[in-house]
Amino acid sequence: MKTYLAKPGEIERKHVVVDAAGIPLGRLAVKIANCLRGKDRPTYTPHVDTGCFVIVINAEKVLLTGSKDTGKTYESFSGYRSGHKILTADVVRAKNPIRMIKEAVWGMLPKGRLGRQQYSKMKVYAGAEHPHAAQNPETVKF
């Protein structure tokens, strides 16, 4: 039996909507990363982008278990001497809830050209509305 390797021209991509309300952040990020990479499909090939487009809604309602609301930190550094900022998860959720999901998924994707291409297929929205109705996305429950 020969091993099947997907070619970039023969990949069919679909659009998937994921509702993040009430789902733990880490478990959600694993499912999204696997869908972006194509690991949930039988045509998965490690060096080819075989994944689908993922639309995440209700990012502001994602669940953080335990004491992660006050204990989990997000860091940024501008490059200047006083440009190191540390924010807790509850502050990040209030300011920019999209950042929590984006950083969690980015940490689970491969780094490099392929990972950036896969990451660009994810769109995250804080509320329940999204502008991708024309693509006829299917809703996935985790």
Disulfide bonds with the S-S distance in Angstrom:
none
